[in-house]
Amino acid sequence: MSQTGFLTRIISDVRDALDEPDTNAKWTDAKIIRYIETSYAMVFADLNRGLQDPVLIPYDVTSTTDSA
């Protein structure tokens, strides 16, 4: 299995699906990542629809005190 990261693979997959070259690309990597982030919630909502035990993704949130 390739040792490239998830984002590298998904960006490459998106470029393949769009038939877009890596050089002189219309879409920047950052823009593709923004679309992936936006779509992430929709993908998990579709996966969880109808499941008795829904998929959960834990993550840590660090809060800070506003000094203003």
C-alpha positions in Angstrom: 0.0 0.0 0.0 1.2 3.5 -0.8 2.6 5.6 2.0 1.0 8.8 0.7 -1.4 10.7 2.9 -5.2 10.7 2.6 -5.3 14.3 1.3 -2.7 13.6 -1.4 -4.7 10.6 -2.6 -8.1 12.2 -2.5 -6.8 15.3 -4.4 -5.3 13.0 -7.0 -8.6 11.2 -7.3 -10.5 14.4 -7.7 -8.1 15.6 -10.4 -8.6 12.2 -12.2 -12.4 12.5 -11.9 -12.2 16.0 -13.3 -9.8 15.0 -16.0 -7.6 17.8 -14.9 -3.8 17.8 -15.2 -1.5 18.2 -12.2 0.3 21.1 -13.9 -1.5 24.3 -14.8 -4.6 23.0 -12.9 -7.8 25.0 -12.7 -8.4 24.0 -9.1 -5.8 24.6 -6.3 -5.2 21.9 -3.7 -6.6 24.2 -1.1 -9.8 24.7 -3.0 -10.3 21.0 -3.5 -9.6 20.4 0.3 -12.3 23.0 1.1 -14.8 21.1 -1.0 -13.8 17.9 0.7 -14.3 19.4 4.1 -17.7 20.7 3.1 -18.8 17.3 1.7 -17.5 15.3 4.7 -20.6 15.9 6.8 -22.9 15.0 3.9 -21.0 11.7 3.3 -21.4 10.7 7.0 -25.0 11.7 7.1 -25.6 9.4 4.1 -23.6 6.6 5.8 -25.6 6.9 9.0 -29.0 7.2 7.5 -30.9 4.1 8.6 -28.1 2.6 10.8 -29.0 1.4 14.2 -25.5 2.2 15.4 -24.3 5.4 13.6 -20.7 6.1 12.7 -19.2 8.6 15.1 -16.1 10.6 14.7 -14.6 11.8 18.0 -12.4 14.9 18.0 -10.9 17.2 20.6 -11.9 20.8 20.8 -9.6 23.2 22.6 -11.3 26.3 24.0 -9.6 29.5 24.8 -10.6 32.6 26.8 -11.3 35.7 24.8 -9.1 38.4 26.3 -10.8 41.2 24.5 
